[in-house]
Amino acid sequence: MSQRRRPTQVDIARAAGVSQATVSLVISGGKSSGQVADHTRQAVLDAAARLGYTVNAAARSLKGGRNRMLGLYTFEPVFPVDQRDFYFPFLLGVEEATAEFGYDLLLFSSVTSGERRIYSDGINRLKIADGCVLLGRHLDRAVLADLVREDFPFVFIGRREVPGVELSYVAPDYVDATRAMVRRLVGLGHRRFAYLRPADHQEPTRDREAGFRAGLADAGLPDQPVHEMPDADAELAALLGQCLADGVTALLVEPSEDDQAIVALDRVATDAGVRIPEDLSVAVLGDPAPTRPGPRRDWTRFTLPREDMGRSAVSLLLELLDADTGPRQLSVACTPVDGDSVGSPR
């Protein structure tokens, strides 16, 4: 028995009593489809449903219509599907918001030559989707510039800067959150601070550092030392000892995405007999990743509304698609968490 032939737009046109051009307008979903009367459009859709016609999403996208698919791409080597992963709540928010708006979500995780790539042989792999949410710390800024130049709609989760272009993003307000943390510590009586940050000094780190200096200025205090997080425990122990010798009573620490910075600090302080917060108050500028089993210290910190940021990224992306506006940026407030790692200085 021969295989049944798939229905075509010619079949739909014959069944609905309209021209093939009208069917093409309705199926494409592009701007010109608005020229078709509502009753004619419904007749075409009914005929397509009766015949079992399915739209080729990739082909419809190439014709300029919407296929109601949004993409999600991360520059990190492993997709954030583990609940303990720093990125997982972002993914959850993106997925829920995409479903609520009636879109499908396409996860891009292709690897070429051992590397995650958006472009292959000059072709943008993301174009099968109407637009894309991007995230990740280890990004390729040249690729972001290429996406902007070809006018592909995307929203980055996190503030990112690319020379010569303006990006759309949803980012936590690290400046204000860090500034508020300094003000809180000053209110407890602290006057000698140190800030411990990662070595790569990307935009989130620069924002936190700006908030650190703004908080000091608010209190009329001079600039305080900023240190890079050492790789080895011995170096971290020496740095911790130097801070205490210099009279530092409050340490602000930027967490790494894998929690290693906070884990190392806790371990080194314990081994050195430094009590937190009795000997040294420690404030964490973000969310320590929940990677370790068992009890964890309740760090004084601020937390990022990561799931809400994922939702906001989808909303912003759809606004860009609908309004065809220029790049937009959204700053989201962080939430302070009391914890038990800060107190009044000795």
Salt bridges, closest charged atoms under 4 A:
ASP11 OD2 - ARG5 NH2 3.16
ASP11 OD1 - ARG14 NH1 3.39
ASP38 OD1 - ARG41 NH1 3.03
ASP82 OD2 - ARG84 NH2 2.96
GLU96 OE1 - ARG311 NH2 2.67
GLU100 OE2 - ARG311 NH1 3.07
GLU115 OE1 - ARG117 NE 3.63
ASP146 OD1 - ARG149 NH2 2.84
GLU150 OE1 - LYS127 NZ 3.18
GLU161 OE2 - ARG159 NH1 2.54
GLU161 OE1 - ARG206 NH2 3.16
ASP200 OD2 - ARG137 NE 2.91
GLU203 OE2 - ARG141 NH1 2.60
GLU203 OE2 - ARG206 NH2 3.93
ASP207 OD1 - ARG159 NH2 2.85
GLU209 OE1 - ARG197 NE 3.48
GLU209 OE1 - HIS201 NE2 3.04
GLU209 OE2 - ARG213 NH2 3.05
ASP218 OD2 - ARG179 NE 2.63
ASP218 OD2 - ARG183 NH1 3.50
ASP223 OD1 - ARG213 NH1 3.62
GLU228 OE2 - ARG197 NH1 3.85
ASP233 OD2 - ARG267 NE 2.82
GLU254 OE2 - ARG137 NH2 3.96
GLU254 OE2 - ARG208 NH1 2.93
ASP259 OD2 - ARG296 NH1 3.32
ASP266 OD1 - ARG297 NH2 3.14
ASP279 OD1 - ARG275 NH2 3.01
ASP279 OD1 - ARG346 NH1 2.82
ASP287 OD2 - ARG306 NE 3.90
ASP298 OD1 - ARG301 NH1 3.07
GLU319 OE1 - ARG328 NH1 2.18
ASP322 OD1 - ARG66 NH2 2.96
ASP338 OD1 - ARG184 NH1 3.74
